[in-house]
Structures are given as C-alpha cells and as structure tokens.
C-alpha cells in the first residue's frame, strides 16, 4: 500500500466531490484541516497516514447538507477507501474517526467509543478551523447560506440545547459563538492544539466586543 499515492488520489477525489460545496465546508476547509492535522500529528506522534485520510474525508458529505443523514459521508469514504484497496484496519479506524468527531455528538449522553490519538488530533484540527478569523468567516458564511439573522438581542443563546435542537437551530449567527465556538478552546485534546486555540479564542473575544460596540451605535 503506497501511502503517498493513496493520499494524492484521495485529494483528487475530495476536490471533485466538493467542487460546488458551501464555502465553509469546501475543499479549502478540508485543505486547512488536513495541513493543521498533519502538523499536530507529527508533534503528538500520531499516525500521520490515518490522520491524513480522516482529515481529507471527514466532510465528504456533511450531514447538514444531506437532510441530517449522518450515514452518507462515512459510506462515501468507505467506498472510496475500499476501491483503493486500503488496509481494512486503516479503513475501520478512519471511519470511526469521521463518524464520531462532530461537535453535535457532544450533546449525546453516550460517550464516543473512540479515543485514539488520531481521533483527538483530527477533532482538534477541525475545531481549530471553527475558531479565530477563519472560524468567524465560516460562521457568518453559513449563517448567510441559511438566511439567518446576524444578531437579534431578543433571542438569547440556548446553552442547554439537545442534539436535535442543535441540529435544527435557526437562531441568529451570533448565538453560535456562545453555543459552540467559544466553548471549543476548552475542548481541545492535544497540547499543540491548546496552544493554537488560545490566540484564536482571544481574537473572537475582541471581535465580539467590537461587534457589540458597533451594534449599539457610535458613542
């Protein structure tokens, strides 16, 4: 199994599949997560090949764009990896990672059955792309995609929502900062990601302060 060749083929496959994807979940998102994940994997002594495949395939069919169906992405990933004759144990590990890494699983009472170093690395890398300047841009891009209000002071963030409520939320985009983005810094697993998250989290704090100052009018 030539790992470099498989990675190259996977990149080509993902680029083609996501050619018309929403801007926050497109190839460029995948590329950023791939680069961040491989960097963290090397720092944390994780399996770079498994992390690379999982990073490239983790949003191959994001459930929110498929009526919430969480089975399509893993199936597409599995079909591709089997077609490339990737080792069965590698495929199983990659599928475990991409099936359980989503933030929405935080709302489930059942704990994730996977805690491998590779899982932690990829979840950290994906969450890092959800915070900081890029995270802010992605957040508002998706809010616009769903035609959500930017902010409504009368609609408060829901900090006790269920997984179903999270998936079906139509709340203003600013609420998402409190319901997810600002929580991610303290949910990082690896030392490398925790360090990166500090700066990105601080940037969001500054952004929100400026946002409210402008929203409330020039004084």
WOWO-V193180 format. One line per field, one symbol per residue. psi: psi as a letter, one per 30 degrees, with the letter a starting at -180 (. if undefined). A space follows every 50 residues. Layout:
psi: ???
//
This chain:
psi: jjeeeeeeeeeeeeeeegeglkffhaeeeeeeeeeeeeeeeeeghljeee eeeeeegfhfikefghhgjgfeeeeeeeeeeefghkkeeeeeeeeeefeg fkeffffkfklkfkgleeeeeeeeeeeefflaeeeeeeefeeeeeghlke kjffjlkjgglleeeeegkglleeefeffdeffeeggkeleeeeeeeeee eeeeeeeeeeeeeeeflk.
//
